[in-house]
Amino acid sequence: MRARPIDWLCLTLVIVGAVNWGLIGFFQYDLVAGIFGGMSTMASRFIYILVGAAGLYCLSMYHRVWNRDRDIDVDTVR
């Protein structure tokens, strides 16, 4: 599976979201809200939407990786 630029962008956004949730869990600090002026600002909401959409997009990576691994297994059996 060759990674496309959108894959890298979405993976980066998912990591940003994971780090943000880690900070919320450990320190009760929302980094996105801290940078963009609160949870309800348009900028923060836009970032939250991008991270959520990136997470949904990353679900498609499971399908692509599974198909790639299945193709490799079929090739090794032959």
Contacts in CASP RR format, 6 or more apart in sequence:
PFRMAT RR
TARGET T0000
AUTHOR 0000-0000-0000
METHOD contacts of the structure
MODEL  1
MRARPIDWLCLTLVIVGAVNWGLIGFFQYDLVAGIFGGMSTMASRFIYIL
VGAAGLYCLSMYHRVWNRDRDIDVDTVR
1 64 0 8 1.000
1 65 0 8 1.000
1 68 0 8 1.000
6 57 0 8 1.000
7 61 0 8 1.000
9 54 0 8 1.000
10 54 0 8 1.000
10 55 0 8 1.000
10 57 0 8 1.000
10 58 0 8 1.000
11 54 0 8 1.000
11 58 0 8 1.000
12 54 0 8 1.000
13 50 0 8 1.000
13 51 0 8 1.000
13 52 0 8 1.000
13 54 0 8 1.000
13 55 0 8 1.000
14 51 0 8 1.000
14 54 0 8 1.000
14 55 0 8 1.000
14 58 0 8 1.000
16 32 0 8 1.000
16 47 0 8 1.000
16 51 0 8 1.000
17 32 0 8 1.000
17 51 0 8 1.000
19 31 0 8 1.000
20 30 0 8 1.000
20 31 0 8 1.000
20 32 0 8 1.000
20 51 0 8 1.000
23 29 0 8 1.000
23 30 0 8 1.000
23 31 0 8 1.000
24 30 0 8 1.000
30 38 0 8 1.000
30 39 0 8 1.000
32 39 0 8 1.000
32 44 0 8 1.000
32 47 0 8 1.000
32 48 0 8 1.000
33 39 0 8 1.000
33 41 0 8 1.000
33 44 0 8 1.000
36 43 0 8 1.000
36 44 0 8 1.000
36 47 0 8 1.000
37 43 0 8 1.000
37 44 0 8 1.000
38 44 0 8 1.000
39 45 0 8 1.000
END
